[in-house]
Amino acid sequence: MREITYLEAIREAMTQEMERDERVFMIGEDIGEYGGAFQVSYGMLEQFGPERILDVPITELALTGAAVGAALIGMRPIAEIMFMDFTTLASEQLVNQAAKLRFMFGGKATVPMVLRTPSGSGTGAAEHHSQSLENWFTHIPGLKVVQPSTPYDAKGLLVSSIRDNNAVVFVEHKLLYKTKGPVPEELYTIPLGQADIKREGKDLTIIATAVMVQRSLQAAEELAKEGIDVEVVDPRTLRPLDKDTLINSVKKTGKVLIVHEAVKTSGIGGEFAAVIAESEAFGYLEAPIMRLAGEEIPIPYNRMLEYHAVPQVENIIEKARDLAQLKV
Amino acid sequence: MKITKQQAEDYLLQMYQIRAFEEQAEKSYMAGKIHGTMHLSIGMEASAVGSISTLEPTDFIIGHHRGHGLTIAKGADLNLMMAEFYGKANGYCRGRGGSMHIADVEGGNLGANGVVAGGIPMAVGVGIGLKMQKEGRVLLAFFGDGAASAGAFHESMILAVLFQVPVVFICENNQYAMSFRTSDWADSAKIAEFGKLYGMPGTSTNGNNLLEVREAVQKAVEHARAGNGPSLVVNDTYRWRGHSKSDRNRYRTQEEIDEWKEKDPIVRFTEVVLKEKLLTEEEIEKIREQGYADIEAARAFAEASPEPEVATLLEGVYAP
């Protein structure tokens, strides 16, 4: 199979869906001639024209609301918020409106929209362009939250998100944009709410999201050399969460390490841990559920400080090794 | 602006229905039959009816938290509307929305909204969608003077002009954003200036004069339908009741309220239709009685309607 980048996979999903369904359009800042801050929509203005690639001035709240309104009358908008940090400006329309309209109107409205946004640190962009806020949106009934870690998942999950009849927050990761992987040329879907076992193992489960999936896979290769067999599970969708896959993996291995980039306190890892603790997997646990996550700080500018603000491969190796060797 | 006898009857009936609905809402609340709160639009009937009378049935409105009048003017089923106010299972929103969230998406009413200025960004998107769908439909987007100071309004005006959406933005200036006196920063004429500033026609009306409201909105609707983009109309009016049930009226005088009651939009309209010999005193009285009877029937319907089943609590969060 041909290999393309995560970024190209996202662009291909949008392009093919726009070719297939004339209700699909894009709205966002600098998504036209500029091609998007990360070049995700590069070339799409030429193909679809300004009637379907809606480039807007700095209006995070209004552009998000515009997506909600268009969705309410049967269109299928894809809104791009340039950095996840700026979803704070868009959240009124996303949280109060997009998420609630259907329920509030007695199940008689649909809001089929996608809000795409890049999260994460590692680019030196510091406090205002590096946050991981995906857990905020998982707390809102009515939203779905998707966080792909590979080009293959990015395309299939984005196609599903566009076709979904609900508001989907599609969280991309900046450091993954240039990563390559096999992606079919034709359209395909990956169901929302379905986790994926990225690596099978028997000694320990790592549940990881976004770029931490890749780091956990690297860590697993290193640990394999020490005879520690790690299973890596990627939930892929944070809401709705595929609880069964998480639970079954922990039942198999008896130990679980949760790894994410967002700050640990009230992060999505707490939810993963609770899901496991509340399930029949509790009786299979051979050690406490452990979490490795972002430090309790904003993301700093300095390269070394930024590096140490979030889990790296060596941190995962160390933590996983300790857990694997822990005897309770 | 000339209207027919039929139009005079229709508009007067809707205004009386709104007045009667609001009075009934207050009574039901005082009798302990309603929980939560409500925002009454008594005194603002001409703004709702005059504006929405310009629409075709296939057109849309999107509203604000003081939305009972708008919903009635859009042709809502009064029984389903009152049932929703009572939180009943057969209400428009199955008892989930209540007073502040009554919607009838199929009927072109995209809903009242509990967040001030919450509907305005959505209005831009509805306009974008309507333009793409090329069916010549338009949207009236209502909000209050309280929303005119919010960032959402200003961002949305910019996008509305950028995409030349077929939307008429209608600010119902009832003089107070909860307790804040809007004239401390802007009167209706100044709010209308925002339209011109952002690049769309902006005009203000005597919002208690139904025919004046209708004329201004009609012009804006034709402008939108012809593909010439958005407009802003500011209807200068007044709410007789407090902001909500918590209001102690500490920020305004009884004299001021009484002055505005002298400018009752319903009385004003009846004077015009009498003068124009469109309706007689007897016909007006019959229409008034009809309006109140319609609401009394709706009250009885709502009170006899079933409560939602608790077993349905979790339904309707996600679309299949």
Interface residues (C-beta under 8 A of the other chain):
Chain A: R23 F25 I27 E51 L54 V56 P57 T59 L61 A62 L63 T64 G65 A66 A67 V68 G69 A70 A71 L72 I73 G74 M75 P77 E92 Q93 N96 Q97 L101 R102 F103 M104 F105 G106 G107 K108 A109 T110 V111 P112 P141 G142 K144 N165 N166
Chain B: F60 I62 G91 Y92 C93 R94 G95 R96 G97 H101 A103 V105 E106 L110 G111 N113 G114 V115 G118 I120 P121 M122 A123 V124 G125 V126 G127 I128 G129 L130 M132 Q133 G151 A152 E155 S156 I158 L159 L162 F163 E315 G316 V317 Y318 A319 P320
